[in-house]
Amino acid sequence: MAALLLTILFGTLVIIAFKVISIMRLDLNQVITINYFFAAGFGFLIWDAPLNFGLWQSMPWFELSIIIGVFFILTYKLFGLSSDKAGMAITAVASKMSVAIPVLAGFLLFRDHLSVLKIVGILLVLLSFYFIFKPEKGLKINRQFILLPLLLLLGNGINDSMVKYTQHFYMKNDEGLFLSFIFLVALCIGVVYLFFTQFVKGKFFSYKSLLGGLILGSMNYWGAWFFIKSMAVYQASFLFPVVNVGIVSLSALISFIIFKENLSKANWLGILMAIIAIMLVSLG
C-alpha cells in the first residue's frame, strides 16, 4: 500500500512541477532532457547500478528497455505539442484515457480477475477524466490537430503496457538497473534533439533549466520506481486506474488550494466520480 500511495504522490508532484515550469516559462525541452540526466544519475548512484554496456545487453529486458526509453521521451514531447496545438484539456483527457490500454492488457496478457464491479469502476474512471478536465465553457477540440491527442493516448497506453509486460515476465529484482537504463536512453535522445535544435545555434542550458530538471528528475525517478514496485503487488486492471485517477484528482485539488484554480461543478463531479470509481475497482 505504501508503494501505491507514494506512486500517486510523486506522480502528482510531477504534474505540479510541470505547472510551475510553465509559470516560470522555462525551456521545456531543456528541462525534460536534464530531468532524464538526473533521473538516470539517481538510479546509477543510489542502487549502485554499474555503467556496463555488456551487462545491460545481457539482460532479458534490454531490447524492450530501449523501446520504452524512446517512448518515454516521445510521449513527453507529444504531450507538449498536443497541449499547444490541440488544447490542454483534450490533451489531458487523452493522456489519462490511455489507461484503458494497460487495463485491457491486464485482462488479456496477465489474466487479471474480471468482475462487474471492476468493469463499472473502470468505466467510471474514464468518464471521471472527462469531467475533471472539462473547462467551464465546455471541452473545445481543435479538429485540425485531433491526431496529436490520439497519438498521445496510444503512446502512453502502449508504453505503460510494455513496462508492465517487462516487469511481469523479465524483471528479477533489477528494477533499479532497468529504470536507470531507460532514463539513459531517453537522455541520449533528448541530447541529440537539443544538439540539432539549440546547441548548434549557440543556445545552451540555463541555470533555471538545470534546477527545474533536477527537481523534475528526482520526482520522475521515484514515481517510476514506486510504480514498478506496485506492479509486483497489484493487478494491472486495479493499479493503472487507481494510480491515474488518484494523480488526476489530487492534482486538481492541489491546483485549487495552492494555485487558486477554479473548479467548476463538472470538475467537482468528476472528482467525486473518481473517488467512487476507486472504491468500485478496489472492491472488484
Sequence and secondary structure as in RCSB ss.txt:
>XXXX:A:sequence
MAALLLTILFGTLVIIAFKVISIMRLDLNQVITINYFFAAGFGFLIWDAPLNFGLWQSMPWFELSIIIGVFFILT
YKLFGLSSDKAGMAITAVASKMSVAIPVLAGFLLFRDHLSVLKIVGILLVLLSFYFIFKPEKGLKINRQFILLPL
LLLLGNGINDSMVKYTQHFYMKNDEGLFLSFIFLVALCIGVVYLFFTQFVKGKFFSYKSLLGGLILGSMNYWGAW
FFIKSMAVYQASFLFPVVNVGIVSLSALISFIIFKENLSKANWLGILMAIIAIMLVSLG
>XXXX:A:secstr
 HHHHHHHHHHHHHHHHHHHHHHHT  HHHHHHHHHHHHHHHHHHHT     HHHHHHSTTHHHHHHHHHHHHHH
HHHHHHHHHHT HHHHHHHHHHTTHHHHHHHHHHS     HHHHHHHHHHHHHHHHHH  TT     GGGTHHHH
HHHHHHHHHHHHHHHHHHHT SS HHHHHHHHHHHHHHHHHHHHHHHTGGGT    HHHHHHHHHHHHHHHHHHH
HHHHHHTTS HHHHHHHHHHHHHHHHHHHHHHTS     HHHHHHHHHHHHHHHHHHH 
